Amino acid sequence: MSPEVGRLLMAIGAILLVIGGLAVLGIRIPFGHLPGDISITGEHGGVYIPLASMLVISLILTLLANFFLRR
């Protein structure tokens, strides 16, 4: 395994550690329910499709991967 992949895994782990720590403390992360997300509620349940949220996450992960894996 190359050092770049190790750095990327460490960065992802650190981010997940911080998010998990905030969740344990009961602090809500101000993310989700963005304007591009689709929420359909009905009489017997609902569907939530986080399109905009997934685009933002994909953009952030792409930028991190390019930053850490650039040669």
N, C-alpha and C positions, 0 to 999 in steps of 0.2 A: 504494500500500500504506500502511495506517495505521500509526502508531507503535506501537499496541498489538500488532499482528501481528508487527512487527519485534522487540519485546521478547520475545514468546512464542517466536519462532524462535531468538533469542539464548539464552534460558533452556534450551530443548531442546538446542541445540548445545553449551552448556556442560556439561549433564548427560551427553550422549553423549561429550564429550571426556574427562570424568573417568572414566566407565566404561571407555572405550577405553584410557586410560592405565593403569588398574588391570589390565586384561586383558593389556596388553603387559608389565607388571611381573610377571605370573604370580600376581597376587592374585585368589583366587576371591571373587566377590561372594556373600554369604550370601543368595541368593534362588533360588527354584525349589524344587521338591519340597516344597511346602507341604501341609498336611494335606488340603486339598480337591482336590489334583491327582490325576489318575487315571493309574496306570501298570499296564499289562497286559503281562506277559512270557510268552512261550511257548517252545516248543522251537525254532521257526524264526525268532524275532525278537520284537519287542515294539512296543508303542504307548504313547506318553506324551502325555496330554492335560492341559495345564496350566490347568485351570479357575480355581482359586483364584489362581494367579499372574497370569492375565490380568485377573481382577476387581480385584486390587490395583493393577496398572498402569493400568487404566481409571480407577479412583478417583483416583489421583495425577494423571493427565493431565487429568481433569475439574476437579480443584481448581486446577491450574496455569492452565488455560484460563480459569476463572472469575476467578481472581485477576488475570491480566494483561489480560483482555478486558472487564472490568467497566467500565461507563461511568458 
